[in-house]
Amino acid sequence: MAHFHVIGGAGEKLAHPVVRKIGLSDLFDSLRQGAADFWEKPSHYVLLTLIYPIVGIGLAVWMSGYYTWPMLYPLVGGFALIGPFAALGLYEISRRREMGMDTSWRHAFDVLHSPALASIGGVAVMLFVVFTLWLTAAQTLYESLFGSAPPMALTDLINQILTSPQGWTLIVVGNLLGLAFAIFTLCTTVIAFPLLLDRDVGAFVAVQTSFRAVMKNPVPMAAWGIIVALGLALGMVPLFVGLAVVIPIFGHATWHLYRKVIEPEPSGRSRTSH
């Protein structure tokens, strides 16, 4: 029964949240609301997300010493794959602000007390498996084109990629491969974690509902994926520091996107407090 709770939620039967039809205007409204959440107390949220630029810079330093430069782009791109899980605390802050509750930064960790914590963990495990598969696929593709000996410096890698037919093959095939992983992540988790924070529906229903949301709103969800990808790319340019602003805004906006996509429970059984 405990195993079913993780997969199917707290009820005796699988819940199936009602998915709404949304438009492109809803995306921009969600971003506006997400920015408002962020700017209410930006210092708190920046502190919560400084881990991203720190990790990004750390990755660059690590690679310069261990000559694993070919994995830099896959690792940086992988941030987008694990982002839905990493933004859990931001969803919680937006949930509390929506209800007029205290939004002090410490409440970002209240997700640890969520009744759906096990289900959240289950979806998180799926994301990290996807992340690992992406890194493995990227490494395999690189080695199939250039062999197992990595370049000694980033400049060597850039020269290797831009001045050879194999390099252009790597760019095209690698990005198509990354796009496939990104689409899978979008379809399975675009609103899965906010849904689990709000309702204990189980990991299976959360993933299924995300998929149904994408299928019902293919154009807005595709646009959302492009907006997030472009935002993350811009945030990474100045040594990843821009991510400390971009990520929290997207995190908060995702909560509001969830509210627009999913009908509220008529019974009012959604989580209202801890």
SULUR-V369034 format. One record per run of one state. SS is the DSSP state (H for helix, E for strand, - for the rest). FROM is the first residue (numbers start at 1). LEN is the number of residues. Records with the same first field share a line. If there is no record, write none. Layout:
SS->FROM-LEN, FROM-LEN
This chain:
-->1-1, 9-10, 20-4, 41-1, 67-3, 87-1, 99-6, 114-3, 147-7, 163-2, 190-2, 199-4, 217-1, 238-5, 263-12
H->2-7, 24-17, 42-25, 70-17, 88-11, 105-9, 117-30, 154-9, 165-25, 192-7, 203-14, 218-20, 243-19
E->19-1, 262-1
